[in-house]
């Protein structure tokens, strides 16, 4: 760079030096750069060592061929470094990653090579002898986890004939292979295995994760096609996770596999698992528009089919903010946009809760939408949006004539109450702009929006509420604690100062035990609040509580 080559020129010159080394050093240097720049996650140093020491299609792993990290670092001429804290090996700078991506010609079919390497490793004798359900400690075996989780990702990008044959060889006894267990463990957060005591299996029925399930999981069309046409596979078979090949492809958004499977007369496109989740359900939940469209084009797919807990494809698409899928589903006459789950939660409710404005707008565009439909706890879409401070959603909902902005939940808490409690000033301002809002409406415990805001120290919200002519700043809860009492008790000086600025405030108002705000602030050691209260001429510092305890005592 100091010779005027610039950053790109410096990288080019360094790569020339790497290629100018001995044959083996050059191979290791370029292979190291290829793996680091094309890997699907940061590589541990041991993973890289074994990947580079492996001979593709060899039945055995030869430990003598595994290079040391020091050797790899030397072969890369300073372009890679070891992150000792994370035990990973990385490029020296993000600009090198950009350079390598811009010069794809540096590596010959990197993804095909990486898939072949991973599959050769998994097919090796040393890996095959490992138990299908090994102790978790074996997952730490060098290169095992990476090969198990990502061989298919690389193969999908570029499938060579060699990789195809190695994959088919792996599938000979895939259900008992250690890589299957590792792959499924990684997916546990996405599925629920049924309780065997509550699910009846047909006599002789077994649940296995087959090669067809695996190829569908990764979305490798050529292998799926081969297995379906040549292999002895049940195309609708449920695996250990109670998913069919079509369900895996739909869940992961593999349009090519879904399209190929749907062309077959023997595929069941609406087949549910034990949880009543269909392929369309998972495509909608994960926002795969192309897959959802393919499934919806089938006459025998039910677009409104709920799963075990009543959640429909629209429900999940709306809850996750997948506007494209929501639009597809709302274009159907046989989709009910108000269909709730078992807890009474509708698609609009969940979209509002998560702040998905685009989805909310789409749902509100339906003539048959009920924007005020509450869940089993009486919480409406507006209530949930206000609770989480989603101003845009609140504004959309308040634009409807059929919205009741003051509707309380089962505990008597309104949208304003909840927004004030959580300190969402923007939402509070929007709600207070309505003529049909009661700013003093208490919950079942007598706590008003002002009480909640004061208790939590939300000065901005308190100021907004006190700006209302119809606000009652002294309204206590069922325990006799007024907003000033709560603010003083919790040491919120700014709120106390705001409340004391009111002419209609009673600074001595006690709770049901006769404890005044000053008494409580002193008891809790809030010096700033005590000083503010003692600055009032109408404060009685000697007033005891009902037990006769004075402020000083």
C-alpha positions as CSV (number, residue, x, y, z in Angstrom):
1,X,0.0,0.0,0.0
2,X,2.9,2.4,0.8
3,X,4.1,1.8,-2.8
4,X,0.9,3.3,-4.1
5,X,-1.0,0.0,-4.9
6,X,-4.0,0.8,-2.7
7,X,-5.9,-1.7,-0.7
8,X,-7.2,-3.8,-3.6
9,X,-3.7,-3.8,-5.2
10,X,-2.2,-4.9,-1.9
11,X,-4.6,-7.8,-1.6
12,X,-3.9,-8.8,-5.2
13,X,-0.1,-8.8,-4.6
14,X,-0.5,-10.8,-1.4
15,X,-2.6,-13.4,-3.2
16,X,0.1,-13.6,-5.9
17,X,2.6,-14.3,-3.2
18,X,0.4,-17.1,-1.8
19,X,0.0,-18.7,-5.3
20,X,3.8,-18.3,-5.8
21,X,4.6,-20.6,-2.9
22,X,5.2,-24.3,-3.2
23,X,2.4,-26.4,-4.6
24,X,1.1,-27.6,-1.1
25,X,1.6,-24.2,0.6
26,X,-0.3,-22.5,-2.3
27,X,-3.1,-25.1,-2.1
28,X,-3.5,-24.7,1.7
29,X,-3.4,-20.9,1.5
30,X,-6.1,-20.6,-1.2
31,X,-8.2,-23.3,0.4
32,X,-8.1,-21.6,3.7
33,X,-9.3,-18.3,2.2
34,X,-12.0,-20.2,0.3
35,X,-13.4,-21.8,3.4
36,X,-13.3,-18.7,5.6
37,X,-14.9,-16.5,2.9
38,X,-17.7,-19.0,1.9
39,X,-18.5,-20.7,5.2
40,X,-22.0,-20.3,6.6
41,X,-20.7,-19.4,10.0
42,X,-17.4,-18.5,11.6
43,X,-15.2,-21.6,11.5
44,X,-13.4,-22.9,14.5
45,X,-9.7,-23.5,13.9
46,X,-10.1,-27.2,14.4
47,X,-12.9,-27.4,11.9
48,X,-10.8,-25.8,9.3
49,X,-7.8,-28.0,10.0
50,X,-9.8,-31.2,9.4
51,X,-11.6,-29.8,6.3
52,X,-8.2,-29.0,4.7
53,X,-6.7,-32.3,5.7
54,X,-9.4,-34.5,4.3
55,X,-9.2,-36.3,1.0
56,X,-12.5,-36.2,-0.9
57,X,-14.2,-39.6,-1.3
58,X,-11.6,-41.2,1.0
59,X,-13.2,-43.8,3.3
60,X,-10.9,-42.9,6.2
61,X,-9.7,-39.8,8.0
62,X,-6.0,-39.6,8.0
63,X,-4.8,-37.5,11.0
64,X,-1.3,-37.2,9.5
65,X,-2.8,-35.0,6.7
66,X,-4.3,-32.5,9.1
67,X,-2.2,-29.3,8.9
68,X,-1.4,-27.2,12.0
69,X,-2.9,-23.7,12.4
70,X,0.6,-22.3,12.3
71,X,1.1,-23.9,8.9
72,X,-2.2,-22.4,7.6
73,X,-1.4,-18.9,9.0
74,X,2.0,-19.0,7.3
75,X,0.5,-20.2,4.0
76,X,-1.9,-17.3,4.0
77,X,0.8,-14.6,4.2
78,X,-0.9,-12.7,7.0
79,X,-4.4,-12.5,5.4
80,X,-6.0,-14.6,8.2
81,X,-5.8,-14.5,12.0
82,X,-7.0,-16.6,14.9
83,X,-9.6,-15.1,17.3
84,X,-8.3,-16.7,20.5
85,X,-11.3,-15.6,22.5
86,X,-13.8,-17.3,20.2
87,X,-11.4,-20.0,19.0
88,X,-12.3,-19.1,15.4
89,X,-10.2,-18.3,12.4
90,X,-11.1,-15.2,10.4
91,X,-9.9,-12.8,7.7
92,X,-7.9,-9.9,8.8
93,X,-10.4,-7.3,7.7
94,X,-14.0,-7.0,6.3
95,X,-12.6,-5.4,3.2
96,X,-10.8,-8.7,2.4
97,X,-14.2,-10.5,2.4
98,X,-15.5,-7.9,0.0
99,X,-12.4,-8.3,-2.2
100,X,-12.8,-12.1,-2.3
101,X,-16.5,-11.9,-3.1
102,X,-15.8,-9.4,-5.9
103,X,-13.2,-11.8,-7.4
104,X,-15.2,-15.1,-7.7
105,X,-12.7,-16.4,-10.2
106,X,-10.2,-17.0,-7.5
107,X,-12.0,-20.2,-6.4
108,X,-13.2,-23.0,-8.6
109,X,-16.8,-24.0,-7.5
110,X,-16.2,-23.4,-3.8
111,X,-19.6,-24.6,-2.7
112,X,-19.4,-27.8,-4.6
113,X,-16.0,-28.5,-3.1
114,X,-17.2,-27.7,0.4
115,X,-20.2,-29.9,0.0
116,X,-18.0,-32.8,-1.2
117,X,-15.6,-32.3,1.7
118,X,-18.4,-32.3,4.3
119,X,-20.0,-35.4,2.8
120,X,-16.7,-37.2,2.5
121,X,-16.2,-36.5,6.2
122,X,-19.7,-37.7,7.2
123,X,-19.2,-40.9,5.1
124,X,-15.9,-41.7,6.6
125,X,-15.5,-44.9,8.7
126,X,-14.5,-43.0,11.8
127,X,-17.8,-40.9,11.8
128,X,-20.1,-43.7,10.7
129,X,-19.2,-45.9,13.7
130,X,-20.4,-43.2,16.1
131,X,-23.8,-43.9,17.7
132,X,-26.9,-42.4,16.1
133,X,-27.8,-40.9,19.5
134,X,-24.4,-40.1,21.0
135,X,-23.6,-38.1,24.2
136,X,-23.8,-34.4,23.5
137,X,-20.0,-34.2,24.1
138,X,-19.4,-35.8,20.7
139,X,-20.9,-32.8,19.0
140,X,-17.5,-31.1,19.8
141,X,-15.7,-33.5,17.4
142,X,-13.8,-31.4,15.0
143,X,-15.7,-30.5,11.8
144,X,-18.7,-32.8,12.7
145,X,-21.2,-30.1,13.6
146,X,-20.4,-27.9,10.6
147,X,-20.6,-30.8,8.2
148,X,-23.9,-32.0,9.6
149,X,-25.6,-28.6,9.5
150,X,-24.2,-27.1,6.3
151,X,-23.3,-29.8,3.8
152,X,-26.8,-29.4,2.2
153,X,-26.6,-25.6,2.2
154,X,-23.4,-25.8,0.1
155,X,-24.9,-28.6,-2.1
156,X,-28.0,-26.5,-2.8
157,X,-25.7,-23.7,-4.1
158,X,-23.7,-25.9,-6.4
159,X,-24.4,-29.7,-6.6
160,X,-21.6,-31.6,-8.3
161,X,-22.0,-35.2,-9.4
162,X,-19.6,-36.2,-6.8
163,X,-21.6,-34.5,-4.0
164,X,-24.8,-36.1,-5.3
165,X,-23.3,-39.6,-5.1
166,X,-21.8,-38.9,-1.6
167,X,-25.2,-37.6,-0.4
168,X,-27.0,-40.7,-1.7
169,X,-24.4,-42.8,0.1
170,X,-25.0,-40.9,3.3
171,X,-28.7,-41.6,2.9
172,X,-28.2,-45.4,2.9
173,X,-28.6,-45.4,6.7
174,X,-29.3,-41.7,7.4
175,X,-31.8,-42.1,10.2
176,X,-29.2,-43.7,12.5
177,X,-26.3,-41.4,11.4
178,X,-24.9,-39.0,14.1
179,X,-25.4,-36.1,11.7
180,X,-29.1,-36.6,11.7
181,X,-29.3,-36.2,15.5
182,X,-27.2,-33.0,15.3
183,X,-29.4,-31.5,12.5
184,X,-32.6,-32.2,14.3
185,X,-31.3,-30.9,17.7
186,X,-30.6,-27.6,15.9
187,X,-34.3,-27.5,14.8
188,X,-35.9,-28.3,18.2
189,X,-37.0,-24.7,18.7
190,X,-39.1,-24.9,15.5
191,X,-41.2,-28.0,16.3
192,X,-42.8,-29.9,19.2
193,X,-42.4,-33.6,19.5
194,X,-45.7,-35.2,20.5
195,X,-46.1,-37.0,23.8
196,X,-46.1,-40.8,22.8
197,X,-48.8,-41.4,25.4
198,X,-51.2,-39.0,23.7
199,X,-50.5,-40.0,20.0
200,X,-51.5,-43.4,18.6
201,X,-49.2,-45.0,16.0
202,X,-50.5,-47.5,13.5
203,X,-49.2,-51.0,14.1
204,X,-45.7,-51.3,12.7
205,X,-45.5,-47.5,12.0
206,X,-42.1,-46.0,12.7
207,X,-41.0,-42.4,12.5
208,X,-37.6,-41.8,10.9
209,X,-35.8,-38.8,9.4
210,X,-35.0,-40.2,6.0
211,X,-32.8,-39.0,3.1
212,X,-35.9,-37.6,1.4
213,X,-36.8,-35.5,4.5
214,X,-33.2,-34.3,4.6
215,X,-32.9,-33.3,0.9
216,X,-36.3,-31.6,1.2
217,X,-35.1,-29.8,4.4
218,X,-32.1,-28.4,2.4
219,X,-34.1,-27.8,-0.7
220,X,-31.9,-29.8,-3.1
221,X,-34.3,-30.3,-6.0
222,X,-32.1,-32.7,-8.0
223,X,-31.7,-35.1,-5.1
224,X,-35.3,-34.9,-4.0
225,X,-36.4,-35.7,-7.6
226,X,-34.1,-38.6,-7.8
227,X,-35.2,-40.1,-4.5
228,X,-38.9,-39.7,-5.3
229,X,-38.6,-41.3,-8.7
230,X,-36.0,-44.0,-8.0
231,X,-35.9,-44.5,-4.3
232,X,-38.3,-46.5,-2.2
233,X,-39.7,-43.6,-0.2
234,X,-43.2,-42.8,1.1
235,X,-43.6,-39.2,-0.1
236,X,-46.1,-38.4,2.7
237,X,-44.2,-40.1,5.5
238,X,-44.0,-38.3,8.8
239,X,-40.5,-38.1,10.4
240,X,-39.3,-38.0,14.0
241,X,-40.5,-34.4,14.2
242,X,-43.8,-35.3,12.7
243,X,-43.1,-33.5,9.4
244,X,-43.4,-34.6,5.8
245,X,-40.9,-33.8,3.1
246,X,-43.3,-31.2,1.7
247,X,-43.6,-29.7,5.1
248,X,-39.9,-29.3,5.5
249,X,-39.6,-27.7,2.1
250,X,-42.4,-25.3,2.7
251,X,-41.1,-24.4,6.2
252,X,-37.7,-23.5,4.8
253,X,-39.0,-21.7,1.7
254,X,-37.6,-24.1,-1.0
255,X,-39.9,-23.3,-3.9
256,X,-38.2,-25.7,-6.3
257,X,-38.8,-28.7,-4.1
258,X,-42.4,-27.7,-3.3
259,X,-43.2,-27.2,-6.9
260,X,-41.7,-30.6,-7.8
261,X,-43.6,-32.4,-5.0
262,X,-46.9,-30.7,-5.8
263,X,-46.7,-32.0,-9.4
264,X,-47.1,-35.6,-8.0
265,X,-50.6,-37.1,-7.7
266,X,-49.6,-39.0,-4.6
267,X,-48.5,-36.0,-2.5
268,X,-50.9,-34.8,0.2
269,X,-50.5,-30.9,0.2
270,X,-52.7,-30.4,3.2
271,X,-51.4,-33.2,5.4
272,X,-51.2,-32.0,9.0
273,X,-48.8,-33.2,11.6
274,X,-49.9,-34.2,15.1
275,X,-50.0,-30.4,16.0
276,X,-52.4,-29.9,13.0
277,X,-49.8,-27.8,11.3
278,X,-49.9,-28.0,7.5
279,X,-47.3,-27.1,4.9
280,X,-49.2,-23.8,4.2
281,X,-49.2,-23.1,7.9
282,X,-45.4,-23.2,8.0
283,X,-44.9,-21.3,4.7
284,X,-47.2,-18.5,6.0
285,X,-45.5,-18.5,9.5
286,X,-42.1,-18.0,7.9
287,X,-43.1,-15.5,5.2
288,X,-42.4,-17.7,2.2
289,X,-44.7,-16.0,-0.4
290,X,-43.7,-18.1,-3.3
291,X,-44.3,-21.4,-1.5
292,X,-47.6,-20.1,-0.1
293,X,-48.8,-19.2,-3.6
294,X,-47.9,-22.6,-4.9
295,X,-49.9,-24.3,-2.1
296,X,-52.9,-21.9,-2.4
297,X,-53.1,-22.7,-6.2
298,X,-54.0,-26.3,-5.1
299,X,-57.8,-26.9,-4.8
300,X,-57.2,-29.4,-2.0
301,X,-55.4,-27.0,0.3
302,X,-57.5,-25.3,3.1
303,X,-56.2,-21.7,3.6
304,X,-58.0,-21.2,6.9
305,X,-57.2,-24.5,8.6
306,X,-56.2,-23.9,12.2
307,X,-53.6,-25.9,14.1
308,X,-54.1,-27.5,17.5
309,X,-54.4,-24.1,19.3
310,X,-56.5,-22.4,16.8
311,X,-53.9,-20.4,15.0
312,X,-54.5,-20.2,11.2
313,X,-51.9,-19.5,8.5
314,X,-53.2,-15.9,8.4
315,X,-52.8,-15.6,12.1
316,X,-49.2,-16.6,12.0
317,X,-48.3,-14.5,8.9
318,X,-49.9,-11.5,10.6
319,X,-48.2,-12.0,13.9
320,X,-44.8,-12.2,12.2
321,X,-45.4,-9.2,9.9
322,X,-45.3,-11.1,6.6
323,X,-47.2,-8.6,4.4
324,X,-46.9,-10.5,1.2
325,X,-48.4,-13.7,2.6
326,X,-51.1,-11.8,4.4
327,X,-52.1,-10.1,1.1
328,X,-52.2,-13.5,-0.6
329,X,-54.5,-15.0,2.1
330,X,-56.7,-12.0,2.3
331,X,-57.3,-12.3,-1.4
332,X,-59.2,-15.5,-0.7
333,X,-62.9,-15.6,0.0
334,X,-62.6,-18.6,2.2
335,X,-60.3,-16.9,4.8
336,X,-61.8,-15.5,8.0
337,X,-59.7,-12.4,9.0
338,X,-61.3,-12.4,12.5
339,X,-60.7,-16.1,13.3
340,X,-59.1,-16.2,16.8
341,X,-56.9,-18.8,18.4
342,X,-58.0,-20.7,21.6
343,X,-57.2,-17.6,23.7
344,X,-59.4,-15.3,21.6
345,X,-56.4,-13.6,19.9
346,X,-57.1,-12.6,16.3
347,X,-54.6,-11.9,13.5
348,X,-55.2,-8.1,13.8
349,X,-54.6,-8.3,17.6
350,X,-51.2,-10.0,17.2
351,X,-50.1,-7.8,14.3
352,X,-51.0,-4.7,16.4
353,X,-49.1,-6.1,19.4
354,X,-46.0,-6.6,17.4
355,X,-46.3,-3.2,15.6
356,X,-46.6,-4.5,12.1
357,X,-48.2,-1.4,10.5
358,X,-48.3,-2.8,7.0
359,X,-50.2,-5.9,8.1
360,X,-52.6,-3.9,10.3
361,X,-53.4,-1.7,7.3
362,X,-54.0,-4.7,5.1
363,X,-56.4,-6.2,7.7
364,X,-58.2,-3.0,8.2
365,X,-58.8,-2.8,4.5
366,X,-61.2,-5.8,4.8
367,X,-64.9,-4.9,5.0
368,X,-65.5,-7.8,7.3
369,X,-62.8,-7.0,9.9
370,X,-63.7,-6.4,13.5
371,X,-61.1,-4.0,14.8
372,X,-62.5,-4.1,18.4
373,X,-62.6,-7.9,18.9
374,X,-61.1,-8.6,22.3
375,X,-59.2,-11.7,23.4
376,X,-60.3,-13.7,26.4
377,X,-58.8,-11.1,28.8
378,X,-60.7,-8.3,27.1
379,X,-57.7,-6.8,25.4
380,X,-58.3,-5.4,22.0
381,X,-55.9,-4.7,19.1
382,X,-55.8,-1.0,20.2
383,X,-55.1,-2.0,23.8
384,X,-52.1,-4.2,22.8
385,X,-50.7,-1.6,20.4
386,X,-50.9,1.1,23.1
387,X,-49.3,-1.2,25.6
388,X,-46.2,-1.6,23.4
389,X,-46.1,2.0,22.3
390,X,-46.7,1.4,18.6
391,X,-47.9,4.9,17.6
392,X,-48.3,4.1,13.9
393,X,-50.6,1.2,14.7
394,X,-52.6,3.2,17.3
395,X,-53.1,6.0,14.8
396,X,-54.4,3.5,12.2
397,X,-56.8,1.9,14.6
398,X,-58.0,5.3,15.9
399,X,-58.9,6.2,12.4
400,X,-61.7,3.7,12.4
401,X,-65.2,4.8,13.3
402,X,-66.0,1.4,14.9
403,X,-63.2,1.6,17.5
404,X,-63.9,2.1,21.2
405,X,-60.7,3.7,22.5
406,X,-61.9,3.5,26.1
407,X,-62.7,-0.2,26.2
408,X,-61.2,-1.8,29.3
409,X,-59.9,-5.3,29.7
410,X,-61.1,-7.7,32.4
411,X,-59.1,-5.8,35.0
412,X,-60.7,-2.5,34.1
413,X,-57.5,-1.3,32.4
414,X,-57.9,0.8,29.3
415,X,-55.5,1.5,26.4
416,X,-54.7,4.9,28.0
417,X,-54.1,3.2,31.3
418,X,-51.6,0.8,29.8
419,X,-49.8,3.4,27.6
420,X,-49.5,5.7,30.6
421,X,-48.2,2.8,32.8
422,X,-45.5,2.0,30.3
423,X,-44.5,5.6,29.6
424,X,-45.5,5.8,26.0
425,X,-45.9,9.5,25.6
426,X,-46.7,9.5,21.9
427,X,-49.6,7.0,22.3
428,X,-50.9,8.8,25.4
429,X,-51.0,12.0,23.3
430,X,-52.9,10.3,20.5
431,X,-55.5,8.8,22.9
432,X,-55.9,12.1,24.8
433,X,-56.8,13.7,21.5
434,X,-60.0,11.7,21.5
435,X,-63.2,13.2,22.9
436,X,-64.5,9.7,24.0
437,X,-61.6,9.1,26.4
438,X,-62.0,9.2,30.2
439,X,-58.5,10.1,31.5
440,X,-59.6,9.3,35.1
441,X,-60.9,5.8,34.4
442,X,-59.5,3.5,37.1
443,X,-58.9,-0.2,37.0
444,X,-60.4,-2.7,39.5
445,X,-57.7,-1.6,42.0
446,X,-58.7,2.0,41.7
447,X,-55.5,2.9,39.8
448,X,-56.0,5.7,37.2
449,X,-53.7,6.4,34.2
450,X,-52.2,9.3,36.2
451,X,-51.7,7.1,39.2
452,X,-49.7,4.5,37.1
453,X,-47.6,7.2,35.4
454,X,-46.8,8.9,38.7
455,X,-46.0,5.6,40.3
456,X,-43.5,4.7,37.6
457,X,-42.0,8.1,37.3
458,X,-43.1,8.9,33.7
459,X,-42.8,12.7,33.9
460,X,-43.7,13.3,30.2
461,X,-46.9,11.2,30.6
462,X,-47.8,12.9,33.9
463,X,-47.4,16.3,32.2
464,X,-49.7,15.3,29.4
465,X,-52.4,14.1,31.7
466,X,-52.2,17.1,34.0
467,X,-52.8,19.2,30.9
468,X,-56.3,17.9,30.8
469,X,-59.0,20.1,32.3
470,X,-61.0,17.1,33.5
471,X,-58.1,15.3,35.3
472,X,-58.4,14.5,39.0
473,X,-54.9,14.7,40.4
474,X,-56.0,13.4,43.8
475,X,-57.9,10.3,42.9
476,X,-56.6,7.5,45.1
477,X,-56.6,3.7,44.5
478,X,-58.4,1.3,46.8
479,X,-55.6,1.6,49.4
480,X,-56.1,5.3,49.6
481,X,-52.8,6.1,47.8
482,X,-53.1,9.2,45.6
483,X,-50.7,9.8,42.6
484,X,-48.6,12.2,44.8
485,X,-48.4,9.6,47.5
486,X,-47.1,7.0,45.0
487,X,-44.6,9.3,43.4
488,X,-43.3,10.4,46.8
489,X,-43.1,6.8,48.0
490,X,-41.0,5.9,45.0
491,X,-38.8,8.9,45.0
492,X,-39.8,10.4,41.7
493,X,-38.8,14.0,42.3
494,X,-39.8,15.3,38.8
495,X,-43.3,13.9,39.1
496,X,-43.7,15.2,42.7
497,X,-42.7,18.7,41.5
498,X,-45.3,18.5,38.6
499,X,-48.1,17.4,41.0
500,X,-47.2,20.1,43.6
501,X,-47.5,22.7,40.9
502,X,-51.3,22.0,40.8
503,X,-53.6,24.3,42.8
504,X,-56.0,21.5,43.4
505,X,-53.5,19.0,44.9
506,X,-53.7,17.9,48.5
507,X,-50.1,17.3,49.7
508,X,-51.2,15.8,53.0
509,X,-53.7,13.2,51.6
510,X,-53.0,10.0,53.6
511,X,-53.5,6.4,52.6
512,X,-55.9,4.1,54.5
513,X,-53.2,3.7,57.3
514,X,-53.0,7.4,57.8
515,X,-49.6,7.7,56.2
516,X,-49.1,11.0,54.4
517,X,-46.8,11.5,51.3
518,X,-44.2,13.3,53.4
519,X,-44.1,10.5,56.0
520,X,-43.7,7.9,53.2
521,X,-40.9,9.7,51.4
522,X,-39.0,10.3,54.7
523,X,-39.5,6.6,55.6
524,X,-38.0,5.5,52.3
525,X,-35.1,8.0,52.5
526,X,-36.0,10.2,49.5
527,X,-34.3,13.4,50.5
528,X,-35.1,15.3,47.4
529,X,-38.9,14.6,47.6
530,X,-38.8,15.4,51.4
531,X,-37.2,18.8,50.6
532,X,-39.9,19.5,47.9
533,X,-42.7,18.7,50.3
534,X,-41.3,20.7,53.2
535,X,-41.1,23.7,50.9
536,X,-44.9,23.7,51.0
537,X,-46.6,26.0,53.7
538,X,-49.6,23.6,53.9
539,X,-47.5,20.6,54.9
540,X,-47.8,19.3,58.5
541,X,-44.5,17.5,59.3
542,X,-45.7,16.4,62.7
543,X,-48.8,14.4,61.5
544,X,-48.6,10.8,62.7
545,X,-50.0,7.7,61.1
546,X,-52.8,5.7,62.6
547,X,-50.3,3.9,64.9
548,X,-49.1,7.3,66.2
549,X,-45.7,7.1,64.5
550,X,-44.4,10.6,63.6
551,X,-42.3,11.6,60.7
552,X,-39.2,12.0,62.8
553,X,-39.6,8.7,64.6
